[in-house]
Amino acid sequence: MLHHFKPTRYYNTIGAHEPALAVADGDTVVTTCVDAWGQDARGERLTQGPNPMTGPFFVQGAKPGDVLAVHLDRITPNREWGWVRTSLAFNAVDPDFVRELPERDRAIGKWRVDLAAGTATLESPQTRLGAFTLPLAPMIGCFGVAPDGDQAISTATSGPHGGNMDYNGFVAGVTAYFPVFVEGALFHIGDGHALQGDGEISGTGVEISVEVEFTVRVIERKAIGWPRGENADFIFTVGNARPLDQALYRLRSQGVLNKLGV
């Protein structure tokens, strides 16, 4: 079944919130996500950041110990501009250098998004790159399921439930797999990007509101310990920490790297 869902409430945590819509195994949902600041397709700020989530979606038949597979059918930016921070993120530098960074809320750039041409062009600030243009690669930065133990985890971070993973491989055509911790899984989605580099050293990609279409599938009695992704060429996993070796250690302690032969 195909569902067209218009969100009226958003969450800045991923947890066991009241379901916004119940769907069945195999159903497809078409909905919208505001940007990381809570701005919609018209630029109107509907809610507060960070990373407001659409949903959650209750997937009938999903139980703890199962896996929720979410296929990203389509991710389409739905406005003609996006924003980006132009300063390094505080957690991307050693603490001694943080005081030298500019005030974060003032270090904002704007990109013009041309959906027909499939490009994004830097409009401000003015740089020596001129009209710097890149191809669009729309992706989802933050999505996942309600975590274990009645937790409500900030959309600024990630964990075994998914969350703010900000991996530019989560594009249309990819299937993401999440461990199910609660009845119905309670799937959340948001934080659309028009494009993003390999990581968010400025704390953002090109942040934009999007229309998204996804299909859910329940894989019964196939427990996993960490989110995974699958595209036409690879099966992959994601995680983050500061520094990188902490992320690798955590994945190894979960047994993920051993299973992948890494």
N, C-alpha and C positions, 0 to 999 in steps of 0.2 A: 504494500500500500504506500502511496505517496502522500506525505503530509506537508502542507504549507503553513509554517508557524511564524507568527509575528510576536516577538518578545515584548513584554510590558514591564519586566523586572529583571535586574541583573545582579550578579553576586561577585564580590571581590575575594571570595574564598571558594575553594572546591570542597564540598562536604555534603552531608546528608540533608540537603535543603528540600523543601516541598517541591515535588515534581511539577514541572511546567507542562509536560505532555507525556502521555504514555504511548509507546510504540511497540510493535511486535517484532520478533526476530525476522530479519529480511526486509523490514520497512526502510523507506527512504524519506529523509527530511530535507526540505528547502527552507532556509531561514536566513536571518541577517545577524551580523555581529558589529557592535560599535567598535571604535578604535581604542587604543590603550588608555586614552584620556576620557573615554565615554562619549565621544562625538559620533553622530550618525552620518548618513549619506548627505544630509544638508549642512553638516557642520554644526548642528545643534547639539549641545551637551546634555544628554539625557540622564547621565549618572556619573558617579565619581570613579576615578581610577584607583589603583592600577589594574589594568587588564580585566575589565568587567566581562563576566561570563554570561552567555545565552544558555538557557536551560534551567535546571538539569532535566534530562530526558530519561524517563523510567522505561527500561527495556524489559518487556515481559519475558519471563523465563530465565533471566540472568540471575545466578545465585553465587554466593561465595564459593570459591574454588573453580569457577568457570573463567573463561576468557571472553572479553568483549572485543570483537573485530570491528573497526570503523573504517570503511573505505571512503576516502575523500574523492567524491565524484567530480566536484567543481568548486573552485574558489575564484570569485569574480569581484574585484574592487568596484564599489558602487558610487564613487565620486571622483572628481578630477584633480585632487590634490592629496598629498600626504605630508607628514612632518617627520623630522628626525632631530635628535640631539647632535650637536656639533662638537661637543666636548667629550673627552674620555670619561667613562664611568668611574666613580670613585673606587669600585672594587676591581678595576682593571689595572690599577697602579699600586705601587708600594705606599703605605700610609704616609710616609714623609712627603710625598708629592701631592697629596690631596689638597692641601692648603693653597697650592699654586694653580689649581684648576679654576676656571671661571664659574660664576654662579649658574647652576644647572638650568634653572627655569628661564634664564635669559639666552642660553646658548641653544637656540632652536633654529633649524633650517626648514625650508619649504621646497617640496618637489611638485612639479606639474606632471600629472599622470594622463597620458594619451592612450585610452583603451583601444581605439581603432588602430593606432600604430603599434601598440604593445610596448610602449616605452615610458620611462620616467626621466624627467629633466630637472636638474637642480636650478631653482630660481633664486634662492637666497640662502645663505649670504653669497655675495659676489666673490668669486675665487679666480685664480689664474687659470683654472681649467675651462673657464668660459661656460658655454651652454653644455655642461657635462650631461650626457645622456646614456642611460643603461636600459637593457631590455627588462620588461616586467617578468617576475617569477613569483606570482602570488603564493603565499604560504600561511599556515596557521601557527602562531607562536605558542599558544597556551590552550591545552585541552586535556581532558582526562576524566577519571571516575572518582566517586566519593571514596576517600581513604578508609582504612581500617580504624576501629576503635572510636567511632563517633567523633573523629577529628574534623576540623574545618581548617584547611591549610591555605595560606595566602596565595593569591595568584601571582605573586612576585617570585615564587620559588617552585621547585619541582621535587619529585620523589617517586616512590614505587607506583603511585596512583597516576603519574603523568604530571600535569601542571605546566608551569612556565619553562618549557624545554627550549624554545627559540632555536630550533634546528631547521635550517633552510631546506632540508630534504623532505619536510612534510608539505608536499605540494599535491595538486590534483593527480589522481592515479595511484597514490600510495595508500596502502592499508596499514593502519596502526592497530596494535594489539595491547590491551590493558588487562591486568589481573582484576577480577571482580571481588570486591570486599563486602558489599552490602547487597541486599535484595534489590533487583532492578538496575544495578550498576550505577545509576544516576550520573549520566554522561553530561559534561559541561564543555562548551567550546567558545573561543573568542580570540582576541589579539591578532587580528589580520594584518599582514604585511604585504605591500606591493612588491617588495623585494628585500633581501637581507644578505649581507656578506656571511662569511664563515664565522659565526659568532656575533655577539653584540658588544664590541669593545666600547661603543658610545652609549650602550644601554638601550638602543633601539635599532630596528630596521627602518624602512620607510613605512611609518604607521598609517593605517588607513582602515576605513570601514569596508566590510565586504558582504556579499551574498554568498552563502555556502550551501552546497548540497552534499549530503553524506548518507551512506547506507550502513545499517548496523546488522551484525550477525553474532549469535551466541555460540561459542564453542564449549560444549559441556565437558566438565570434569577434565580439564586440560590446564592445570594451574601453572602460572609463570610468576616469577618474582619481580619482574621489571618490565616497563613498556618496551615494545619492539616495533619496528616498521618493516615494510616489505614493498619494494618497487620491482620493476621489470628485471633488474640485474642483481639486487642484493637483499639480504635480510640484515637489519641493523638494529642497534640499540643506542640509547642516548642517556646522558646524565651530565650533571655539572657540579663543580665545586671550585674552590679557590685554594690552592693552585690546581693545575691539571692532574698532578699525581694523586690528589685526594679523590678525584672523580674515578680514576682508574682503580685505585685501591678499593673504593666502595663497590664498583662493578665486580671486581674479582672476589670480594668477600661475599657477594650475592651469588657467586658461581656462574655469572653471566659470561665472563670472558673464557672460563674453562670450557663451557658448553660450545662456545664459538671457536674454540681452538686457538685462542689468543693468549 
